[in-house]
Amino acid sequence: MKYSVVLLLVLSCSLFAQAVKQEDTRFVISYVEHKGIIHYYVPLLEQAYRKIGIEPKFELINDKRALKLLDQGLIDADTAKSLEFVDAYKNIIVVPTPISQIDVVLLCQPKLQCDLSILKNSNRSLGLIAAKEFYKELLSGSTISLVEFSSFETLLKIFSQDKVDYAIVVFDDYSKDALSTYPNHFFIQQKIGYHLLNKKHQAIVKQLDEAIKSVRAQGGFVKSN
């Protein structure tokens, strides 16, 4: 009887350890709820990783949380981010080849003034994502009321419902057709996005970079609808 109990405990511990090991070997990549990311960059990266023998798992995680988790090594990579914040995270490294080009755009409700002077208007509201991480310099000295969101889809929905006066949104080649829906807008700047890794994956950077170049050259991806 004792032998059976000990054997059962050993088997249970072995199975538990195996499960933990399997969980730890998942290569988790964060992404945000943005049509360009979902319909272009996620499948592009999925192919690139498979070319180097890694089966990635993509998880929907908002920008702020994703950066913290990546820096802590709790996830392995982030789909694409611009680099103005990277120096603040010591454990995040950059895959050299740019993966995206985005336009940062100010959306304005119809008939409202539409330029960056509105940032000084404390009577108006501005919806945006990750203000501190992505727009710290732009918003320096601003007095407009900031309303932060974690999802681009939610931000655009709230803006379309006229619940905020303005919104800062990003568009890329695979989502910019939607900009025609918002005729009152102002172009702020263009940014380049890069794929990010936790530094524990330094060894795969060169190989992954070549795989990304190869997959991009093949094409075959379609614009999001």
ZIDA-V168570 format. One record per residue. N is the residue number from 1. RES is the residue in one letter. OMEGA is omega in radians with two decimals (NA if undefined). NEAR is the number of other ideal C-beta (glycine too) atoms within 12 Angstrom. D_FIRST is the distance of its C-alpha to the first C-alpha in whole Angstrom. Layout:
<<N | RES | OMEGA | NEAR | D_FIRST> <N | RES | OMEGA | NEAR | D_FIRST>>
//
This chain:
<<1 | M | 3.13 | 7 | 0> <2 | K | -3.14 | 8 | 4> <3 | Y | 3.14 | 9 | 5> <4 | S | 3.13 | 10 | 5> <5 | V | 3.14 | 11 | 6> <6 | V | 3.13 | 12 | 9> <7 | L | 3.13 | 13 | 10> <8 | L | 3.13 | 14 | 11> <9 | L | 3.14 | 14 | 12> <10 | V | 3.13 | 14 | 14> <11 | L | 3.14 | 14 | 15> <12 | S | 3.14 | 14 | 16> <13 | C | 3.14 | 14 | 19> <14 | S | 3.13 | 14 | 20> <15 | L | 3.11 | 14 | 21> <16 | F | -3.14 | 14 | 23> <17 | A | 3.13 | 14 | 24> <18 | Q | 3.12 | 14 | 26> <19 | A | 3.12 | 14 | 27> <20 | V | 3.14 | 13 | 29> <21 | K | 3.13 | 12 | 30> <22 | Q | 3.13 | 12 | 32> <23 | E | -3.10 | 13 | 33> <24 | D | -3.08 | 15 | 35> <25 | T | 3.07 | 15 | 36> <26 | R | 3.09 | 20 | 38> <27 | F | -3.00 | 29 | 42> <28 | V | 3.11 | 30 | 43> <29 | I | 3.13 | 41 | 47> <30 | S | 3.02 | 39 | 48> <31 | Y | -3.13 | 41 | 51> <32 | V | -3.09 | 39 | 54> <33 | E | 3.14 | 30 | 55> <34 | H | -3.01 | 38 | 58> <35 | K | 3.13 | 30 | 59> <36 | G | 3.12 | 38 | 61> <37 | I | -3.04 | 39 | 57> <38 | I | -2.99 | 28 | 55> <39 | H | 3.14 | 22 | 57> <40 | Y | -2.97 | 35 | 59> <41 | Y | 3.08 | 42 | 57> <42 | V | 3.12 | 35 | 53> <43 | P | 3.09 | 28 | 54> <44 | L | -3.13 | 40 | 56> <45 | L | 3.12 | 44 | 53> <46 | E | 3.11 | 27 | 50> <47 | Q | -3.12 | 27 | 52> <48 | A | 3.14 | 36 | 53> <49 | Y | 3.13 | 33 | 49> <50 | R | 3.11 | 19 | 48> <51 | K | 3.14 | 24 | 51> <52 | I | 3.00 | 26 | 49> <53 | G | 3.13 | 13 | 46> <54 | I | 3.08 | 26 | 45> <55 | E | -3.05 | 18 | 44> <56 | P | 3.03 | 36 | 45> <57 | K | -3.10 | 23 | 43> <58 | F | -3.14 | 29 | 46> <59 | E | 3.14 | 25 | 46> <60 | L | -3.10 | 25 | 48> <61 | I | -3.10 | 28 | 49> <62 | N | -2.99 | 27 | 52> <63 | D | -3.08 | 39 | 54> <64 | K | -3.10 | 27 | 53> <65 | R | -3.12 | 23 | 50> <66 | A | -3.12 | 38 | 50> <67 | L | 3.13 | 33 | 52> <68 | K | -3.14 | 24 | 49> <69 | L | 3.13 | 26 | 46> <70 | L | 3.13 | 38 | 48> <71 | D | 3.14 | 30 | 49> <72 | Q | -3.13 | 18 | 45> <73 | G | -3.14 | 21 | 44> <74 | L | 2.89 | 22 | 42> <75 | I | -2.99 | 33 | 44> <76 | D | -3.04 | 39 | 45> <77 | A | 3.01 | 48 | 49> <78 | D | -3.01 | 50 | 51> <79 | T | -3.11 | 44 | 53> <80 | A | 3.06 | 40 | 57> <81 | K | 2.95 | 41 | 58> <82 | S | -2.86 | 31 | 62> <83 | L | -3.05 | 27 | 62> <84 | E | -3.08 | 23 | 64> <85 | F | -2.91 | 29 | 61> <86 | V | -3.10 | 25 | 59> <87 | D | -3.13 | 13 | 60> <88 | A | -3.12 | 16 | 58> <89 | Y | -3.00 | 27 | 55> <90 | K | -3.07 | 13 | 54> <91 | N | 3.13 | 24 | 51> <92 | I | 3.09 | 34 | 53> <93 | I | -2.99 | 31 | 54> <94 | V | 2.98 | 31 | 57> <95 | V | -2.89 | 38 | 57> <96 | P | -3.06 | 19 | 61> <97 | T | 3.10 | 26 | 62> <98 | P | -3.11 | 24 | 63> <99 | I | -3.13 | 41 | 61> <100 | S | 3.02 | 39 | 63> <101 | Q | -3.05 | 24 | 66> <102 | I | 3.00 | 36 | 67> <103 | D | 3.06 | 29 | 70> <104 | V | -2.98 | 31 | 69> <105 | V | 3.01 | 35 | 71> <106 | L | 3.05 | 39 | 72> <107 | L | -3.08 | 39 | 72> <108 | C | 3.07 | 35 | 75> <109 | Q | -3.12 | 27 | 75> <110 | P | 3.06 | 17 | 79> <111 | K | 3.07 | 10 | 82> <112 | L | 3.03 | 27 | 80> <113 | Q | -3.03 | 21 | 81> <114 | C | 3.01 | 26 | 79> <115 | D | -3.03 | 17 | 79> <116 | L | 3.08 | 26 | 77> <117 | S | -3.12 | 18 | 80> <118 | I | 3.13 | 31 | 78> <119 | L | 3.13 | 32 | 75> <120 | K | -3.10 | 18 | 77> <121 | N | -3.08 | 21 | 78> <122 | S | 3.14 | 15 | 76> <123 | N | -3.10 | 14 | 76> <124 | R | -3.13 | 26 | 74> <125 | S | -3.11 | 29 | 71> <126 | L | 3.07 | 40 | 69> <127 | G | -3.13 | 36 | 66> <128 | L | -3.13 | 42 | 64> <129 | I | 3.06 | 36 | 60> <130 | A | -3.09 | 30 | 59> <131 | A | -3.08 | 28 | 63> <132 | K | -3.08 | 20 | 62> <133 | E | -2.97 | 31 | 60> <134 | F | -3.00 | 32 | 63> <135 | Y | -3.08 | 33 | 66> <136 | K | -3.13 | 17 | 66> <137 | E | -3.13 | 16 | 70> <138 | L | -3.05 | 24 | 71> <139 | L | 3.13 | 26 | 70> <140 | S | -3.14 | 13 | 72> <141 | G | -3.13 | 13 | 74> <142 | S | 3.12 | 25 | 73> <143 | T | 3.13 | 17 | 74> <144 | I | 3.13 | 32 | 73> <145 | S | -3.09 | 22 | 70> <146 | L | 3.08 | 27 | 67> <147 | V | -3.05 | 23 | 64> <148 | E | 3.11 | 27 | 61> <149 | F | 3.10 | 31 | 59> <150 | S | -3.08 | 25 | 56> <151 | S | 3.09 | 28 | 56> <152 | F | 3.14 | 37 | 60> <153 | E | 3.12 | 24 | 59> <154 | T | 3.13 | 25 | 59> <155 | L | -3.14 | 33 | 62> <156 | L | 3.11 | 31 | 64> <157 | K | 3.14 | 18 | 63> <158 | I | 3.10 | 28 | 64> <159 | F | -3.13 | 35 | 68> <160 | S | 3.09 | 20 | 69> <161 | Q | 3.10 | 13 | 68> <162 | D | 3.14 | 18 | 71> <163 | K | 2.93 | 19 | 68> <164 | V | -3.10 | 32 | 69> <165 | D | -3.08 | 31 | 73> <166 | Y | 3.06 | 41 | 71> <167 | A | 2.99 | 44 | 68> <168 | I | -3.05 | 45 | 68> <169 | V | 3.08 | 44 | 66> <170 | V | 3.09 | 43 | 66> <171 | F | 3.04 | 36 | 67> <172 | D | -3.10 | 37 | 66> <173 | D | -3.04 | 25 | 68> <174 | Y | 3.10 | 30 | 65> <175 | S | -3.01 | 32 | 66> <176 | K | 3.08 | 28 | 69> <177 | D | -3.13 | 16 | 71> <178 | A | -3.12 | 27 | 69> <179 | L | 3.12 | 26 | 72> <180 | S | 3.10 | 13 | 74> <181 | T | -3.07 | 18 | 73> <182 | Y | -3.04 | 27 | 74> <183 | P | 3.14 | 14 | 78> <184 | N | -3.11 | 23 | 78> <185 | H | -3.10 | 28 | 76> <186 | F | 3.12 | 26 | 77> <187 | F | -3.12 | 23 | 75> <188 | I | -3.12 | 31 | 74> <189 | Q | 3.05 | 21 | 73> <190 | Q | 3.12 | 19 | 71> <191 | K | 3.08 | 28 | 68> <192 | I | -3.12 | 23 | 66> <193 | G | -3.13 | 38 | 62> <194 | Y | 3.04 | 33 | 59> <195 | H | -3.06 | 45 | 56> <196 | L | 3.10 | 39 | 54> <197 | L | 2.89 | 42 | 51> <198 | N | -3.01 | 34 | 48> <199 | K | 3.11 | 22 | 50> <200 | K | 3.14 | 21 | 46> <201 | H | 3.14 | 32 | 47> <202 | Q | -3.04 | 17 | 51> <203 | A | -3.09 | 14 | 50> <204 | I | -3.02 | 28 | 50> <205 | V | -3.08 | 25 | 54> <206 | K | -3.13 | 18 | 56> <207 | Q | 3.13 | 21 | 54> <208 | L | 3.13 | 39 | 54> <209 | D | 3.12 | 28 | 57> <210 | E | 3.13 | 19 | 58> <211 | A | 3.11 | 30 | 56> <212 | I | 3.10 | 36 | 58> <213 | K | -3.11 | 22 | 61> <214 | S | -3.12 | 20 | 60> <215 | V | 3.11 | 28 | 59> <216 | R | -3.12 | 25 | 62> <217 | A | 3.13 | 15 | 64> <218 | Q | -3.12 | 15 | 63> <219 | G | 3.09 | 12 | 63> <220 | G | 3.12 | 11 | 63> <221 | F | -3.07 | 24 | 61> <222 | V | 3.08 | 14 | 63> <223 | K | 3.09 | 16 | 65> <224 | S | 3.13 | 25 | 62> <225 | N | NA | 12 | 64>>
//
